């Protein structure tokens, strides 16, 4: 029935030929997919007028974007993280998970930068009072993280809430579930699992 309808339409509208009919009946190619949208999130320049040492943690600018997922870390300060480069510039992240993803491939997310140029890593202490003061920022390398708790971060997946002490992390895990891990225990496989679970991917 479909073929007859096509033939009738061709006959009624214009002269037709066998090649024209074959072309009309041929399966149509699927449209090309839209290209991935790449979120450009350049590091925030160090401002000497701030009075902060070049390697110190700093407040999150409202317009700063996470280079991994494109979110605004200032909107989820209780999960935020940051790294400081050797020239004082800072890169901000919406969660510890994004930080770990970033550290696995710095050049991908910050072209022209490398892991070797990072001189400080910070995460937000999940047990500290709310606010964006320096008291909440702790050294990411010495922090303890809880994997598998009921807490959900900005991407609605387990985002590894961070704590300054093992005791604080254990107390959190006792209430919310999960396993306490040191920085070095969070490997590539775990990061990939969590990233896939939350759709935490930034395509380039």
N, C-alpha and C positions, 0 to 999 in steps of 0.2 A: 504493500500500500504506500509506503514512504517513497519507494522508487517511482511509482506511478505519479505521485504528487509532484515530485521534482521534475519529471518529464513534462507534465502538464504545465507547470510554471514556466519552464524554459520555452515550450512551444508558444505559450501565450505572450511572452514578453519579447522574444527576439529569435532570429534564426539560430539554430543549434546544430551541433555536430556530435559524433560519437566521442571524441576527446573531451568535449565540453561536458557531456553527460557523465563520463567517467570521473572527471574532476569534481563535479558536483556531488557525486555519490561517495567519493573517497573519504575515509575517516579524517576528521579535522585534527591537526596537531594541538596538543595542550598549550595554553598560553605560557610564556616564559614567567617564572616566578619573580616576584619583586626582589631586588637586591637587598641584602642585609643592611640595616642601618647601623653605622658605626658611631658610637658615642665618643666624641673626643673629649678627654678629661685631662688636660695638661696639669702638671704639678703647680702648686701655688707658690709663688715667689717669696723668698725670705725678705721680710721688711726690717731692716736694722732699727728703724724708729720704734719698733715694738718694745725694745728693751730686753727681749728674750735672747738667751744664748742661741746660736745657730742650730744646735742639736736638740733644743728643748721642744717638748710637745706644745702644741698651740691650739687655740680655739678654732673650731671648724667654720669656715666662711659659709654663709647661707647658700651661695651659688656653686660651691665646690661639688663635683660629681665623682662618684666612684668609677675608676677606670675599668673595672671588671664588669659591672652590671648597669652602670649609668644612673643609679639612684643617687639621691642627695643625702649624704651622711648626716647633715645637720638636722634632718627630720627623724633620725633614729640615733640620737646621741648616746643612748644607753648601750648601744651595740658597736659604736664607731671604733675605728682603728686608724692609724696613720704611720707613715714612714718618713724619715728625714734623710735627704741626700747630703752628700759631702759639701755642696755649695749652699746648704741651708734651705733649699726648696722642700716643700712637703707634698705628699700625696695622701689623700684621705679615702677611707673605705667605709662602706655601710655596715660591715660586720667583720669579726675575726676570720670567718670563712673566706670572704673576699680577699683579705690580707694574705691568707695562705695560698690561695689561687694565684694571686699576683706574684708572690715570691717564687713560684715555680716557673714563671716565664715573664720576668720584668720587661724585657725588650719588646714583647708582644703588646703589652698594655701601655708602656711608656717608651715609645721609640727614641733611641739615642741614650737611654739609661740602662744601667745594669745592676745586678744584685750587689756587685762589689762596690758600687757608689753609695749604697745605703749605709748610713752610720748610726741610725737609731730606729727602733721599732716600738710602737706603742699600741696598747689596746685599752679599752675602758674597763675598769674594775666593776664588775656587775654587782658587787656587794657594797659599793660606796654610795654615799648620798647622791641624789640627782643633782645635775648641774653640769656645766662645761668647764669647771675649774681644773687646774693642773692636778688637784688631789685625786681626781678620778683616773688620770692617765698612769698606766703602769708599764714597765718594761715587758714587751711581748715575749722576749726570749726567756724570761724568768717566771712568767705567769703560768697558772694552771687552768686547764680548760675542761669543761664537762661535755662529754659526748653522749647523745642518746637521751637527754632529759626531755621533759614535756614543754620546755621553753621554746618558743618559736621566734625567730628573728625577722628582719625586714623582708626576706624572701619566703617566709612561711615554712622554713625548714630548720633543722637543727643547725644553728649557727655558732656553736662552740662558745657559750658564754665564758668569759675570762675572769680570773680571780687572782689577787695578789699573793695569797697563801694557799697551801694545800688544804689547810684546815677549813678555810672559807669555802673552797670548792667542794670538799667532802660534805660540809653542812648543807650546801645547796643540793648536792646529789641525793642526800638522805631525804630531802623534802620533795624534790622534783624528778628523781630518778637519774640514771646515767652513770657514766664511768669517768673518773678523774684522770686526765692525761697531761703530762708535761709537754712543753713545746716540741721537743725532739721526737715525741711519740706519735705526733700527727703526721702520718706519711702520705705519699701521693695517692695511694689507693683509697684511704679514708676521705681525703679531700675530693677526689673524683666522685665517690659515692654520695657525699653530701651535696655537691654541686649539681649532680644529676637529679637528685631528689627534689631540689628546690627550683630547678630550671634556672640555675644561677650561671648563665653563660652569656658572654659578650662576644659575638662573632665579628671577626675582622676579614 
